[in-house]
């Protein structure tokens, strides 16, 4: 059960920022390893890219794009809170962060 | 360097890389959406990254900034959620950062040259 003290937008924004950051840090080595396969020529990278055409993998990519956009927006929110005198704007910034993440994910999904 | 000064330096590096990454990630997101819309293929990726030295420069700085930012971030998470602090955590963070940066630069070299 979520404690009442934590059930507010700023805490959720913190949690999303932290979890998306950890997830992206875990994904990064795999991303680099896959791109590194191009050292052996484009054929192996091409085979991997065709593997990513599967619906389940595309859904995973969509999730990663949302995580990246959410971490970016949450990071911008944090920078604004730390370096700009905007304390009262926390809720607005959190809402903008969520909106941006959703928009980026949607754009990716539509493009794919 | 005193522990307090080291913490301050890590905090500043985390924020500085965050500002750089905000720009890098926006460009990366836009490029990704354009790339998948145009049809994702190894040939298309390699044609783009071979087209200008600006791409390897961009992705090289991006990879090093992401590795640095990620390692410092994981150190904070390890301290706050796992209570893993001190020299072991610092060495772990440095190792993660170096391995990530090396893997990132290898990937940039692989798709650029």
Backbone of each chain as ProteinMPNN parsed JSONL, in Angstrom:
{"seq_chain_A": "XXXXXXXXXXXXXXXXXXXXXXXXXXXXXXXXXXXXXXXXXXXXXXXXXXXXXXXXXXXXXXXXXXXXXXXXXXXXXXXXXXXXXXXXXXXXXXXXXXXXXXXXXXXXXXXX", "coords_chain_A": {"N_chain_A": [[0.845, -1.204, 0.0], [0.495, 2.249, -0.798], [2.065, 4.818, 0.95], [0.392, 7.717, 2.297], [1.976, 10.071, 2.356], [3.6, 9.788, 0.223], [2.005, 9.751, -1.922], [1.749, 11.778, -4.07], [2.026, 14.128, -6.85], [4.751, 15.019, -7.227], [6.288, 13.043, -5.993], [5.66, 10.807, -7.502], [6.678, 11.666, -9.928], [9.39, 11.716, -9.296], [9.796, 8.964, -8.831], [9.219, 7.81, -11.34], [11.234, 9.018, -12.831], [13.517, 7.957, -11.648], [13.196, 5.117, -11.923], [12.993, 4.907, -14.711], [15.512, 5.806, -15.386], [17.192, 3.788, -14.293], [16.315, 1.599, -15.799], [17.051, 2.424, -18.388], [19.809, 2.541, -18.081], [20.351, -0.148, -17.763], [19.59, -1.07, -20.246], [21.365, 0.137, -21.996], [24.026, -1.184, -22.332], [23.286, -3.422, -23.928], [22.291, -2.148, -26.189], [24.603, -0.882, -27.161], [26.182, -3.129, -27.675], [24.757, -4.4, -29.735], [24.891, -2.449, -31.8], [27.592, -2.534, -32.104], [27.977, -4.846, -33.531], [28.118, -4.136, -36.129], [30.734, -3.858, -36.724], [31.547, -6.13, -37.928], [30.616, -5.85, -40.433], [27.622, -4.926, -42.32], [25.737, -6.985, -42.497], [25.164, -8.647, -40.272], [24.086, -6.828, -38.468], [21.861, -6.101, -39.939], [20.419, -8.531, -39.925], [19.773, -8.621, -37.226], [18.167, -6.342, -37.044], [15.985, -7.119, -38.603], [15.013, -9.089, -36.975], [13.989, -7.5, -34.995], [11.598, -6.702, -36.043], [9.48, -8.111, -35.108], [6.276, -8.152, -33.499], [6.288, -8.179, -30.638], [8.84, -7.264, -30.003], [8.795, -4.762, -31.169], [6.904, -3.573, -29.529], [8.398, -3.53, -27.189], [10.412, -1.729, -27.968], [8.888, 0.552, -28.253], [8.178, 0.955, -25.599], [10.727, 1.529, -24.575], [11.316, 3.929, -25.892], [9.397, 5.56, -24.731], [10.294, 5.467, -22.073], [12.775, 6.745, -22.38], [11.991, 9.289, -23.279], [10.465, 10.028, -21.071], [12.405, 10.094, -19.066], [14.026, 12.114, -20.029], [12.229, 14.321, -19.998], [11.582, 14.351, -17.274], [14.104, 14.877, -16.255], [14.599, 17.44, -17.244], [12.66, 18.753, -15.827], [13.664, 18.433, -13.228], [16.082, 19.891, -13.429], [15.022, 22.413, -13.866], [13.701, 22.813, -11.438], [15.86, 22.848, -9.692], [17.537, 24.882, -10.584], [16.017, 27.061, -11.31], [13.742, 29.535, -10.05], [11.118, 28.154, -9.583], [9.296, 26.775, -7.897], [6.52, 26.473, -7.443], [5.598, 25.428, -9.734], [5.681, 22.754, -9.962], [3.717, 20.732, -10.335], [2.683, 21.368, -12.833], [4.945, 21.066, -14.412], [5.454, 18.345, -14.039], [3.201, 17.29, -15.254], [3.603, 18.182, -17.86], [5.886, 16.741, -18.436], [4.942, 14.097, -18.419], [3.123, 14.286, -20.503], [4.794, 14.888, -22.67], [6.325, 12.556, -22.82], [4.392, 10.695, -23.516], [3.567, 11.704, -26.0], [5.925, 11.463, -27.521], [6.247, 8.697, -27.517], [3.953, 7.94, -28.837], [4.34, 9.128, -31.327], [6.517, 7.634, -32.184], [5.376, 5.091, -32.266], [3.459, 5.457, -34.266], [5.062, 6.064, -36.433], [6.518, 3.714, -36.785]], "CA_chain_A": [[0.0, 0.0, 0.0], [1.3, 3.471, -0.908], [1.862, 5.724, 2.072], [-0.188, 8.984, 1.837], [2.999, 11.096, 2.177], [4.263, 9.584, -1.065], [1.027, 9.713, -2.995], [1.531, 13.087, -4.668], [2.661, 14.16, -8.177], [6.213, 15.176, -7.213], [6.891, 11.762, -5.648], [5.508, 9.94, -8.678], [7.637, 12.155, -10.93], [10.702, 11.23, -8.836], [9.859, 7.508, -9.01], [9.298, 7.537, -12.782], [12.567, 9.443, -13.284], [14.522, 7.009, -11.146], [13.021, 3.792, -12.536], [13.333, 4.994, -16.138], [16.972, 5.923, -15.446], [17.788, 2.463, -14.052], [15.986, 0.758, -16.956], [17.872, 2.859, -19.523], [21.199, 2.147, -17.797], [20.433, -1.589, -18.014], [19.421, -1.292, -21.687], [22.481, 0.742, -22.748], [25.04, -2.134, -22.802], [22.74, -4.235, -25.027], [22.211, -1.242, -27.337], [25.966, -0.708, -27.671], [26.659, -4.412, -28.213], [24.095, -4.63, -31.026], [25.488, -1.545, -32.791], [28.972, -2.987, -32.288], [28.023, -5.955, -34.498], [28.417, -3.554, -37.447], [32.181, -3.991, -36.949], [31.736, -7.289, -38.823], [29.863, -5.573, -41.649], [26.218, -4.597, -42.074], [24.825, -8.131, -42.621], [24.727, -9.126, -38.951], [23.205, -5.78, -37.937], [20.613, -6.208, -40.707], [19.686, -9.697, -39.409], [19.201, -8.236, -35.93], [17.076, -5.378, -37.276], [14.807, -7.868, -39.093], [14.475, -9.763, -35.789], [13.235, -6.515, -34.208], [10.306, -6.42, -36.672], [8.419, -8.869, -34.42], [5.408, -7.252, -32.711], [6.693, -8.091, -29.229], [10.043, -6.436, -29.915], [8.365, -3.395, -31.478], [6.276, -3.068, -28.298], [9.5, -3.224, -26.279], [11.047, -0.493, -28.45], [7.947, 1.63, -27.923], [8.36, 1.19, -24.165], [12.03, 2.176, -24.364], [11.218, 5.327, -26.331], [8.634, 6.275, -23.689], [11.193, 5.605, -20.916], [13.78, 7.759, -22.702], [11.323, 10.592, -23.293], [10.059, 10.337, -19.694], [13.616, 10.452, -18.307], [14.425, 13.442, -20.516], [11.305, 15.335, -19.487], [11.758, 14.407, -15.816], [15.395, 15.525, -16.003], [14.423, 18.876, -17.477], [11.882, 19.238, -14.681], [14.59, 18.529, -12.077], [16.995, 21.014, -13.666], [14.247, 23.649, -13.655], [13.44, 22.961, -9.996], [17.099, 23.13, -8.97], [18.244, 26.086, -11.032], [15.103, 28.168, -11.563], [12.845, 29.738, -8.898], [9.781, 27.79, -10.069], [8.777, 25.703, -7.032], [5.072, 26.283, -7.544], [5.252, 24.88, -11.037], [6.006, 21.33, -9.952], [2.651, 19.898, -10.914], [2.614, 21.665, -14.262], [6.108, 20.448, -15.057], [5.26, 16.889, -14.037], [2.185, 17.005, -16.272], [4.239, 18.375, -19.158], [6.812, 15.622, -18.622], [4.14, 12.926, -18.785], [2.562, 14.553, -21.827], [5.863, 14.79, -23.658], [6.682, 11.145, -22.941], [3.313, 10.034, -24.25], [3.606, 12.186, -27.379], [7.087, 10.879, -28.199], [5.942, 7.285, -27.701], [2.903, 7.854, -29.861], [4.965, 9.465, -32.616], [7.34, 6.481, -32.557], [4.487, 3.989, -32.613], [2.823, 5.762, -35.548], [6.078, 6.027, -37.479], [6.949, 2.318, -36.971]], "C_chain_A": [[0.879, 1.251, 0.0], [0.988, 4.393, 0.266], [1.355, 7.078, 1.569], [0.878, 10.052, 1.554], [3.677, 10.984, 0.812], [3.282, 9.668, -2.231], [0.727, 11.122, -3.513], [2.359, 13.194, -5.946], [4.179, 14.242, -8.14], [6.901, 13.853, -6.886], [6.795, 10.795, -6.829], [6.494, 10.352, -9.778], [9.05, 11.667, -10.589], [10.847, 9.739, -9.141], [10.002, 7.141, -10.49], [10.696, 7.882, -13.296], [13.621, 8.423, -12.864], [14.41, 5.649, -11.83], [13.368, 3.815, -14.025], [14.847, 5.102, -16.301], [17.654, 4.575, -15.273], [17.543, 1.563, -15.268], [16.859, 1.132, -18.157], [19.328, 2.458, -19.32], [21.391, 0.65, -18.053], [20.354, -1.899, -19.516], [20.666, -0.878, -22.481], [23.547, -0.265, -23.203], [24.551, -2.988, -23.974], [22.696, -3.406, -26.311], [23.593, -1.092, -27.982], [26.493, -2.002, -28.297], [26.058, -4.689, -29.592], [24.705, -3.738, -32.107], [26.919, -1.969, -33.109], [29.087, -4.134, -33.282], [28.334, -5.44, -35.899], [29.91, -3.584, -37.745], [32.46, -5.131, -37.928], [30.984, -7.095, -40.141], [28.383, -5.404, -41.331], [25.287, -5.796, -42.003], [24.286, -8.581, -41.259], [23.777, -8.12, -38.29], [21.845, -5.854, -38.627], [19.763, -7.383, -40.195], [19.027, -9.35, -38.067], [18.016, -7.287, -36.127], [15.811, -6.077, -37.762], [14.156, -8.63, -37.94], [13.605, -8.796, -34.98], [11.895, -6.155, -34.852], [9.152, -7.161, -35.988], [7.593, -7.936, -33.534], [5.847, -7.086, -31.255], [7.903, -7.179, -29.04], [9.699, -4.969, -30.194], [7.704, -2.764, -30.244], [7.343, -2.703, -27.275], [10.209, -1.941, -26.659], [10.192, 0.707, -28.071], [8.083, 1.986, -26.433], [9.666, 1.91, -23.878], [11.993, 3.653, -24.768], [10.462, 6.147, -25.293], [9.52, 6.501, -22.452], [12.214, 6.717, -21.159], [13.169, 9.158, -22.66], [10.92, 11.008, -21.877], [11.271, 10.771, -18.87], [14.125, 11.825, -18.729], [13.539, 14.528, -19.903], [11.435, 15.483, -17.97], [13.06, 15.093, -15.44], [15.312, 17.026, -16.197], [13.642, 19.51, -16.326], [12.793, 19.432, -13.466], [15.536, 19.712, -12.215], [16.277, 22.342, -13.414], [14.015, 23.89, -12.167], [14.702, 23.379, -9.243], [17.708, 24.479, -9.329], [17.334, 27.274, -11.311], [14.142, 28.316, -10.379], [11.384, 29.428, -9.239], [9.092, 26.767, -9.176], [7.276, 25.429, -7.209], [4.661, 25.596, -8.848], [5.443, 23.371, -11.076], [4.948, 20.478, -10.666], [2.563, 20.115, -12.419], [3.752, 20.977, -14.994], [5.963, 18.931, -15.118], [4.254, 16.492, -15.118], [2.78, 17.15, -17.667], [5.176, 17.215, -19.476], [6.047, 14.383, -19.085], [3.585, 13.075, -20.195], [3.595, 14.395, -22.92], [6.229, 13.328, -23.905], [5.649, 10.406, -23.791], [3.344, 10.412, -25.735], [4.749, 11.538, -28.162], [6.824, 9.408, -28.49], [4.939, 7.07, -28.811], [3.492, 8.114, -31.243], [5.793, 8.283, -33.113], [6.455, 5.332, -33.032], [3.85, 4.213, -33.99], [3.828, 5.633, -36.69], [6.472, 4.595, -37.814], [5.858, 1.576, -37.722]], "O_chain_A": [[1.884, 1.31, 0.709], [-0.168, 4.709, 0.546], [1.818, 7.557, 0.534], [0.721, 10.85, 0.63], [4.251, 11.949, 0.308], [3.689, 9.656, -3.392], [-0.402, 11.602, -3.41], [3.307, 12.428, -6.119], [4.841, 13.592, -8.948], [7.968, 13.56, -7.425], [7.737, 10.056, -7.115], [7.066, 9.506, -10.465], [9.807, 11.259, -11.47], [11.881, 9.298, -9.642], [10.799, 6.275, -10.851], [11.274, 7.142, -14.092], [14.508, 8.077, -13.644], [15.416, 5.09, -12.268], [13.959, 2.869, -14.545], [15.408, 4.552, -17.248], [18.585, 4.247, -16.009], [18.445, 0.854, -15.714], [17.351, 0.252, -18.863], [20.008, 2.08, -20.274], [22.454, 0.224, -18.504], [20.964, -2.854, -19.997], [20.977, -1.474, -23.512], [23.948, -0.216, -24.365], [25.308, -3.25, -24.908], [23.024, -3.902, -27.389], [23.727, -1.167, -29.204], [27.169, -1.97, -29.326], [26.749, -5.15, -30.501], [25.004, -4.209, -33.204], [27.4, -1.791, -34.228], [30.165, -4.379, -33.823], [28.761, -6.206, -36.763], [30.318, -3.361, -38.885], [33.454, -5.118, -38.654], [30.745, -8.055, -40.874], [27.939, -5.698, -40.221], [24.165, -5.673, -41.51], [23.095, -8.86, -41.116], [22.801, -8.5, -37.643], [20.806, -5.691, -37.988], [18.547, -7.258, -40.046], [17.886, -9.729, -37.803], [16.99, -7.415, -35.458], [14.701, -5.692, -37.394], [12.938, -8.807, -37.903], [12.62, -9.2, -34.361], [11.128, -5.383, -34.276], [7.985, -6.876, -36.255], [8.139, -7.036, -32.895], [5.784, -5.987, -30.704], [7.992, -6.428, -28.069], [10.228, -4.059, -29.555], [7.91, -1.586, -29.95], [7.223, -1.698, -26.576], [10.571, -1.148, -25.79], [10.699, 1.738, -27.629], [8.1, 3.159, -26.062], [9.711, 2.803, -23.031], [12.556, 4.512, -24.088], [10.83, 7.285, -25.004], [9.504, 7.579, -21.857], [12.489, 7.526, -20.273], [13.742, 10.085, -22.089], [11.015, 12.182, -21.517], [11.18, 11.703, -18.071], [14.596, 12.604, -17.9], [14.03, 15.52, -19.364], [11.403, 16.595, -17.443], [13.128, 15.804, -14.438], [15.878, 17.796, -15.421], [13.917, 20.634, -15.908], [12.715, 20.443, -12.768], [15.77, 20.448, -11.256], [16.841, 23.269, -12.832], [14.117, 25.019, -11.688], [14.641, 24.155, -8.289], [18.318, 25.139, -8.488], [17.821, 28.384, -11.527], [13.768, 27.315, -9.767], [10.524, 30.308, -9.193], [8.343, 25.941, -9.696], [6.832, 24.284, -7.13], [3.499, 25.23, -9.025], [5.369, 22.775, -12.15], [5.268, 19.621, -11.489], [2.389, 19.167, -13.185], [3.558, 20.383, -16.055], [6.304, 18.307, -16.123], [4.433, 15.488, -15.808], [2.5, 16.344, -18.553], [5.26, 16.76, -20.617], [6.457, 13.706, -20.028], [3.575, 12.125, -20.979], [3.308, 13.834, -23.978], [6.419, 12.91, -25.047], [5.99, 9.604, -24.661], [3.171, 9.562, -26.609], [4.575, 11.119, -29.307], [7.137, 8.92, -29.576], [5.058, 6.146, -29.616], [3.182, 7.411, -32.205], [5.783, 7.963, -34.302], [6.73, 4.689, -34.045], [3.718, 3.278, -34.78], [3.493, 5.156, -37.775], [6.732, 4.277, -38.975], [5.997, 0.383, -37.994]]}, "seq_chain_B": "XXXXXXXXXXXXXXXXXXXXXXXXXXXXXXXXXXXXXXXXXXXXXXXXXXXXXXXXXXXXXXXXXXXXXXXXXXXXXXXXXXXXXXXXXXXXXXXXXXXXXXXXXXXXXXXXX", "coords_chain_B": {"N_chain_B": [[41.219, 14.922, -2.406], [38.467, 16.069, -0.531], [35.747, 14.073, 0.856], [33.324, 15.477, 0.781], [33.752, 17.464, -1.085], [34.205, 15.868, -3.294], [31.658, 14.732, -3.627], [30.236, 17.016, -4.326], [31.45, 17.638, -6.728], [30.72, 15.386, -8.266], [27.967, 15.764, -8.296], [27.823, 18.16, -9.755], [28.903, 17.299, -12.212], [26.985, 15.423, -12.911], [24.765, 17.096, -13.355], [25.749, 18.736, -15.402], [26.214, 16.873, -17.458], [23.601, 16.121, -17.763], [22.413, 18.365, -18.924], [23.761, 18.434, -21.391], [22.924, 15.925, -22.352], [20.204, 16.337, -22.64], [19.995, 17.801, -24.996], [21.276, 15.958, -26.77], [19.567, 13.715, -26.568], [17.124, 14.697, -27.522], [17.763, 15.17, -30.231], [18.415, 12.536, -30.901], [15.968, 11.189, -30.475], [14.377, 12.439, -32.443], [15.809, 11.682, -34.733], [15.544, 8.9, -34.587], [12.751, 8.538, -34.881], [12.423, 9.567, -37.44], [14.072, 7.726, -38.796], [12.85, 5.16, -38.425], [10.477, 5.634, -39.667], [11.254, 6.053, -42.278], [12.021, 3.545, -42.913], [13.627, 1.065, -41.39], [16.876, -0.043, -41.686], [20.042, -1.779, -41.91], [21.668, -0.813, -43.928], [20.6, 1.756, -44.386], [21.076, 2.978, -41.906], [23.897, 2.861, -41.77], [24.548, 4.32, -44.041], [23.705, 6.833, -43.306], [25.282, 7.379, -41.005], [27.766, 7.316, -42.132], [27.778, 9.507, -43.671], [28.703, 11.961, -42.785], [31.253, 13.45, -40.759], [30.25, 14.618, -38.576], [28.308, 13.012, -37.424], [29.649, 10.705, -36.128], [31.053, 12.291, -34.28], [28.996, 13.539, -32.857], [27.635, 11.231, -31.799], [29.728, 10.096, -30.392], [30.327, 11.942, -28.296], [27.815, 11.825, -27.126], [27.67, 9.135, -26.26], [29.735, 9.032, -24.323], [28.851, 10.98, -22.523], [26.411, 9.822, -21.729], [27.324, 7.459, -20.535], [28.791, 8.48, -18.373], [26.822, 9.959, -16.981], [24.982, 7.93, -16.461], [26.472, 6.165, -14.83], [27.003, 7.748, -12.543], [24.409, 8.217, -11.744], [23.51, 5.594, -11.157], [25.155, 5.083, -8.99], [24.063, 6.813, -7.088], [21.5, 5.687, -6.828], [22.223, 3.162, -5.864], [23.275, 3.882, -3.388], [21.061, 5.069, -2.073], [18.909, 3.242, -2.282], [19.956, 0.678, -1.993], [21.697, 0.955, 0.005], [24.398, 0.89, -0.45], [27.44, 2.126, -0.152], [30.49, 4.12, -0.129], [33.965, 3.142, -0.692], [33.874, 0.785, -2.26], [31.479, 1.103, -3.702], [32.122, 3.399, -5.124], [34.255, 2.512, -6.71], [32.918, 0.571, -8.163], [31.086, 2.21, -9.543], [32.848, 3.726, -11.106], [33.948, 1.694, -12.67], [31.682, 0.763, -14.073], [31.056, 3.085, -15.497], [33.367, 3.398, -17.108], [33.381, 0.99, -18.615], [30.919, 1.211, -19.944], [31.371, 3.569, -21.423], [33.496, 2.751, -23.059], [32.265, 0.637, -24.479], [30.301, 2.122, -25.758], [31.796, 3.904, -27.378], [33.033, 2.038, -28.988], [30.804, 1.058, -30.345], [30.048, 3.367, -31.723], [32.267, 3.68, -33.38], [31.964, 1.35, -34.841], [29.681, 1.767, -36.43], [30.408, 3.97, -37.85], [32.846, 3.995, -39.267]], "CA_chain_B": [[39.944, 15.646, -2.406], [37.617, 15.655, 0.587], [34.518, 13.397, 0.392], [32.272, 16.448, 0.51], [34.103, 18.113, -2.355], [33.998, 14.862, -4.349], [30.202, 14.65, -3.846], [29.844, 18.24, -5.03], [31.938, 17.508, -8.106], [29.861, 14.403, -8.946], [26.668, 16.43, -8.487], [27.976, 19.121, -10.861], [29.096, 16.534, -13.45], [25.672, 14.831, -13.218], [23.904, 18.148, -13.934], [26.325, 19.195, -16.673], [25.93, 15.845, -18.471], [22.145, 16.14, -17.988], [22.126, 19.438, -19.88], [24.24, 17.954, -22.703], [22.094, 14.807, -22.793], [18.886, 16.844, -23.058], [20.15, 18.109, -26.425], [21.575, 14.723, -27.505], [18.395, 12.823, -26.596], [16.125, 15.283, -28.419], [18.205, 14.878, -31.6], [18.337, 11.085, -31.057], [14.545, 10.835, -30.612], [13.926, 12.904, -33.753], [16.459, 10.837, -35.742], [14.939, 7.57, -34.494], [11.4, 8.571, -35.449], [12.624, 9.714, -38.885], [14.684, 6.506, -39.337], [11.896, 4.048, -38.502], [9.448, 6.011, -40.639], [11.835, 5.89, -43.613], [12.332, 2.125, -43.113], [14.855, 0.796, -40.627], [17.746, -1.086, -42.233], [21.457, -1.54, -41.611], [22.21, 0.02, -45.009], [20.17, 3.144, -44.17], [21.792, 3.49, -40.717], [25.309, 3.054, -42.088], [24.65, 5.412, -45.02], [23.555, 8.105, -42.58], [26.418, 7.633, -40.106], [28.976, 7.506, -42.955], [27.607, 10.677, -44.537], [29.394, 13.141, -42.265], [32.006, 13.216, -39.512], [29.475, 15.187, -37.459], [27.57, 11.937, -36.744], [30.485, 10.063, -35.097], [31.369, 13.261, -33.218], [27.771, 13.662, -32.058], [27.37, 10.014, -31.023], [30.854, 9.88, -29.464], [30.067, 12.746, -27.092], [26.567, 11.298, -26.559], [27.966, 7.878, -25.552], [30.537, 9.314, -23.124], [27.98, 11.702, -21.573], [25.436, 8.861, -21.194], [28.044, 6.541, -19.638], [29.118, 9.231, -17.154], [25.56, 10.274, -16.311], [24.402, 6.672, -15.981], [27.263, 5.624, -13.717], [26.778, 8.569, -11.341], [23.023, 7.97, -11.342], [23.432, 4.268, -10.521], [25.805, 5.209, -7.675], [23.07, 7.428, -6.19], [20.449, 4.687, -6.57], [22.817, 2.125, -5.005], [23.421, 4.445, -2.036], [19.773, 5.367, -1.44], [17.985, 2.105, -2.242], [20.626, -0.558, -1.572], [22.616, 1.348, 1.103], [25.761, 0.523, -0.854], [28.199, 3.374, -0.221], [31.91, 3.979, 0.189], [34.962, 2.906, -1.739], [33.41, -0.266, -3.162], [30.48, 1.691, -4.597], [32.81, 4.338, -6.015], [35.0, 1.727, -7.704], [31.895, -0.021, -9.024], [30.572, 3.262, -10.417], [33.887, 4.063, -12.088], [34.071, 0.567, -13.602], [30.504, 0.787, -14.949], [31.201, 4.227, -16.4], [34.426, 3.139, -18.094], [32.95, -0.08, -19.529], [29.858, 1.773, -20.791], [31.971, 4.527, -22.364], [34.272, 1.975, -24.04], [31.299, -0.059, -25.351], [29.643, 3.153, -26.564], [32.729, 4.387, -28.406], [33.203, 0.915, -29.927], [29.603, 1.042, -31.188], [30.122, 4.529, -32.625], [33.279, 3.354, -34.392], [31.443, 0.266, -35.688], [28.713, 2.251, -37.424], [30.87, 5.207, -38.481], [34.075, 3.929, -40.078]], "C_chain_B": [[39.061, 15.131, -1.258], [36.342, 14.991, 0.047], [33.42, 14.386, 0.013], [32.487, 17.143, -0.838], [33.874, 17.151, -3.534], [32.504, 14.727, -4.67], [29.708, 15.838, -4.658], [30.247, 18.165, -6.502], [31.061, 16.54, -8.891], [28.487, 14.999, -9.25], [26.74, 17.368, -9.696], [28.126, 18.386, -12.199], [27.763, 15.918, -13.888], [24.759, 15.86, -13.883], [24.424, 18.607, -15.289], [26.045, 18.174, -17.783], [24.428, 15.797, -18.765], [21.784, 17.199, -19.028], [22.557, 19.019, -21.291], [23.31, 16.869, -23.242], [20.709, 15.26, -23.234], [18.925, 17.152, -24.553], [20.352, 16.827, -27.235], [20.325, 13.853, -27.653], [17.309, 13.367, -27.521], [16.479, 14.986, -29.877], [18.057, 13.378, -31.885], [16.889, 10.633, -31.265], [14.039, 11.218, -32.005], [14.519, 12.023, -34.858], [15.833, 9.448, -35.778], [13.573, 7.533, -35.176], [11.495, 8.702, -36.979], [13.108, 8.384, -39.494], [13.672, 5.369, -39.464], [10.799, 4.347, -39.524], [9.953, 5.781, -42.059], [12.134, 4.422, -43.926], [13.681, 1.803, -42.498], [15.643, -0.341, -41.285], [19.196, -0.734, -41.904], [22.056, -0.615, -42.663], [21.858, 1.493, -44.786], [20.917, 3.76, -42.984], [23.242, 3.816, -41.079], [25.5, 4.175, -43.114], [24.591, 6.756, -44.301], [24.804, 8.39, -41.746], [27.727, 7.814, -40.887], [28.939, 8.825, -43.727], [28.392, 11.888, -44.068], [30.133, 12.777, -40.98], [31.275, 13.796, -38.3], [28.741, 14.088, -36.69], [28.433, 11.202, -35.724], [30.854, 11.013, -33.962], [30.178, 13.388, -32.264], [27.572, 12.434, -31.171], [28.506, 9.678, -30.061], [30.648, 10.65, -28.168], [28.824, 12.235, -26.35], [26.87, 10.061, -25.705], [28.744, 8.148, -24.253], [29.688, 10.04, -22.072], [26.984, 10.737, -20.93], [26.107, 7.908, -20.203], [28.353, 7.227, -18.303], [27.864, 9.479, -16.315], [24.949, 9.014, -15.691], [25.145, 6.123, -14.776], [27.038, 6.423, -12.437], [25.357, 8.344, -10.815], [22.873, 6.635, -10.625], [24.086, 4.288, -9.14], [24.819, 5.805, -6.652], [21.982, 6.427, -5.822], [20.986, 3.605, -5.629], [22.926, 2.624, -3.559], [22.063, 4.571, -1.344], [18.866, 4.141, -1.305], [18.643, 0.829, -1.749], [21.564, -0.326, -0.386], [24.046, 0.895, 0.819], [26.539, 1.816, -1.092], [29.673, 3.071, -0.002], [32.764, 3.619, -1.012], [34.516, 1.851, -2.765], [32.414, 0.285, -4.178], [31.145, 2.634, -5.595], [33.581, 3.603, -7.115], [34.029, 1.081, -8.699], [31.362, 0.985, -10.019], [31.583, 3.585, -11.511], [34.019, 2.954, -13.133], [32.907, 0.558, -14.587], [30.632, 1.916, -15.972], [32.224, 3.966, -17.491], [34.012, 2.078, -19.109], [31.874, 0.443, -20.487], [30.437, 2.714, -21.842], [32.745, 3.78, -23.451], [33.331, 1.266, -25.014], [30.607, 0.941, -26.277], [30.536, 3.641, -27.687], [32.999, 3.3, -29.444], [32.013, 0.872, -30.893], [29.626, 2.199, -32.188], [31.121, 4.251, -33.748], [32.73, 2.316, -35.375], [30.5, 0.787, -36.771], [29.226, 3.458, -38.217], [32.021, 5.042, -39.451], [34.196, 2.598, -40.838]], "O_chain_B": [[38.93, 13.925, -1.048], [35.901, 15.29, -1.063], [32.679, 14.17, -0.947], [31.553, 17.374, -1.606], [33.42, 17.549, -4.607], [32.124, 14.621, -5.836], [28.878, 15.695, -5.556], [29.5, 18.567, -7.394], [30.693, 16.815, -10.033], [27.918, 14.77, -10.317], [25.849, 17.377, -10.546], [27.545, 18.799, -13.203], [27.445, 15.891, -15.076], [24.064, 15.549, -14.85], [23.647, 18.841, -16.214], [25.688, 18.545, -18.901], [24.024, 15.471, -19.881], [20.953, 16.961, -19.904], [21.823, 19.219, -22.259], [22.949, 16.874, -24.419], [20.103, 14.638, -24.107], [18.0, 16.806, -25.288], [19.694, 16.621, -28.255], [20.056, 13.319, -28.729], [16.647, 12.602, -28.223], [15.616, 14.601, -30.666], [17.629, 12.99, -32.972], [16.613, 9.796, -32.124], [13.361, 10.432, -32.667], [13.823, 11.66, -35.806], [15.615, 8.882, -36.849], [13.274, 6.621, -35.947], [10.758, 8.048, -37.717], [12.636, 7.964, -40.55], [13.631, 4.688, -40.489], [10.263, 3.441, -40.161], [9.196, 5.368, -42.938], [12.463, 4.084, -45.063], [14.73, 2.204, -43.003], [15.143, -1.457, -41.423], [19.537, 0.422, -41.657], [22.856, 0.263, -42.339], [22.7, 2.373, -44.971], [21.339, 4.915, -43.041], [23.755, 4.886, -40.75], [26.495, 4.898, -43.066], [25.321, 7.689, -44.634], [25.328, 9.504, -41.771], [28.683, 8.393, -40.373], [29.923, 9.218, -44.353], [28.716, 12.76, -44.875], [29.697, 11.914, -40.218], [31.624, 13.512, -37.154], [28.56, 14.186, -35.476], [28.026, 11.07, -34.57], [30.958, 10.592, -32.81], [30.328, 13.349, -31.043], [27.369, 12.554, -29.963], [28.278, 9.046, -29.029], [30.775, 10.093, -27.077], [28.783, 12.214, -25.12], [26.394, 9.946, -24.575], [28.444, 7.563, -23.213], [29.79, 9.753, -20.879], [26.735, 10.816, -19.727], [25.536, 7.586, -19.161], [28.195, 6.63, -17.238], [27.848, 9.241, -15.107], [24.467, 9.029, -14.559], [24.528, 5.67, -13.812], [26.897, 5.841, -11.362], [25.13, 8.288, -9.606], [22.19, 6.548, -9.605], [23.635, 3.598, -8.226], [24.751, 5.359, -5.506], [21.587, 6.324, -4.661], [20.29, 3.181, -4.706], [22.694, 1.865, -2.619], [21.926, 4.224, -0.171], [18.135, 4.017, -0.322], [17.979, -0.018, -1.151], [22.146, -1.264, 0.159], [24.8, 0.562, 1.733], [26.333, 2.509, -2.088], [30.06, 1.935, 0.271], [32.361, 3.764, -2.166], [34.743, 1.998, -3.966], [32.493, -0.025, -5.367], [30.776, 2.666, -6.769], [33.569, 4.002, -8.279], [34.279, 1.047, -9.904], [31.197, 0.674, -11.199], [31.232, 3.703, -12.685], [34.182, 3.226, -14.323], [33.105, 0.37, -15.788], [30.353, 1.73, -17.156], [31.987, 4.273, -18.659], [34.25, 2.228, -20.307], [31.907, 0.159, -21.684], [30.048, 2.667, -23.009], [32.662, 4.132, -24.628], [33.558, 1.282, -26.224], [30.358, 0.64, -27.444], [30.087, 3.778, -28.825], [33.174, 3.591, -30.628], [32.184, 0.677, -32.097], [29.268, 2.03, -33.353], [30.859, 4.546, -34.914], [32.989, 2.384, -36.577], [30.521, 0.301, -37.902], [28.562, 3.919, -39.146], [32.174, 5.849, -40.368], [35.169, 2.387, -41.561]]}, "name": "protein", "num_of_chains": 2, "seq": "XXXXXXXXXXXXXXXXXXXXXXXXXXXXXXXXXXXXXXXXXXXXXXXXXXXXXXXXXXXXXXXXXXXXXXXXXXXXXXXXXXXXXXXXXXXXXXXXXXXXXXXXXXXXXXXXXXXXXXXXXXXXXXXXXXXXXXXXXXXXXXXXXXXXXXXXXXXXXXXXXXXXXXXXXXXXXXXXXXXXXXXXXXXXXXXXXXXXXXXXXXXXXXXXXXXXXXXXXXXXXXXXX"}
